[in-house]
Amino acid sequence: QLQLVESGGGLVQPGGSLRLSCAASEFTLPNYPIAWFRQAPGKEREGVSCISGSGGSTNYADSVKGRFAISRDSAKNTVYLQMNSLKAEDTAVYYCAAATETFRLCILFDTQEVKFWGKGTLVTVSS
């Protein structure tokens, strides 16, 4: 059974930082592009960031550019999302997702393309 497990969420004050992790089992991460999505209460799930299978290409939603950074560690089979300068509007459940087609996942943030989802980790930005 393929699994993606997110961790690193929590409560942080505005302006603070968190690092989310997405650990994979049963398959080799370098073969798959990985994206982070988030879903706030009452809102649709939206793409946040994505990294190609090689790690050579990344993409970010406009709302997080300059504040978030995605990376991957092939040896640890893990993808990270470093989140800095957090705002209240970043509050959401964050999900990592794997696909087989890079363009549709990483450029279009197409949820229909996702083959595997994690269960999510909650990020709350509040004073």
N, C-alpha and C positions, 0 to 999 in steps of 0.2 A: 504494500500500500504506500503510495507516494504521499509524503507529508511535508508541509511547510509550517514552521513554527516561529511565530513572532515573539519578541520580548523587548523589554526596555521602556515600555510605556509607563506613565505615572502622572503625578501632579507636579506642575512646575509654574513658577511665577512668570508673568510677562517679561520678556527680555532674556529669559533663561534658555538653557539648552538641554536636549536629550539626544541619545543615540539609540535608534531602534535596530534590532537585528532580526534577520530572517534566515533561519537555519533549515537546511534541506536534508532529507534522508532518502535513501533508496535510489537516488540518481545523481549524476554529476552536474553541478551547477553550471560549469563552463559551457555546457551544451544548450543552455536555455537563456533567453533574455528574461530578466526579472523586473517587475514593476512594483511600485508602492501606490496603493490607492487609499483614499480615506472617505469616510462617510460620517457626516455630522448629523445630529438628530433632526429629523424632518427634511433632510436634503438627500439628493441622489449621490451615489458613489462617484467620486471623481479621481482622475489620475493625478498623481503628485510628481512622481519621478520614475525613470526607467533606465536600465543599463543593459547593454548588449551582452551576448554570450561571452565575447572576448573581453569585455570591460572597456573596449576602446571608444565606445559611443555612449553618451548619456543624454537625457532630455529631462526638462523640468517644466512644470506648469508655471505660468507667469507669476502666479501668486506666491511662489516659493523661491523663485530665482534669486540668487545672491544670498539666500539664507540657509538653504538645505543643500546637502551634498550626498550623493549616492556613490557607493563603492562596493567592490566584491573581493573576497579573499577565497581563492579557489582551494587553497590548502585546507581551509576550515569549512568549505562548502557553505559559506555564509555571505549574505549581502547586508550591507549596513545603510542606514539613513541617518546622517548627522543633521540635526535640526537646531539651528541657532536663531537668536533674536525672535523667539517664539511670541506669537500674538494670541489673543483670545480666540480669534477666528480660526486658529489652527486646531482647536479642540475638536476631536473626532476619534472614531475607531480607525486605526491604520491597519491595512491588510497588505501582505505581500502576495504576489501572483506570478506564476510562471506560464510561459507560452512557448510555442515553437516557431512563430513567425514574428520577426523583430519589428518590421515596419508597422504592422497593425497594432502591436502592443505598445511600442515605444514612441511612435509618432502620433498615432491616433488615440492612444489609451483606450483601445477598443475592448470592453469587458467581454464581448462575445468571443474574442480570441483566446481568453484565458483558459488554460487547461487545468490548472491547479490553483486553489486558493488556500491561504492560511486562515486561521480562525479569528485573527485580529488582536490588536493590543490597544488599550484605551489611552489616549493622551488628553490630559486636561490642563489647559493654560488658564490660570486664575490666581488672583491675589487674595 
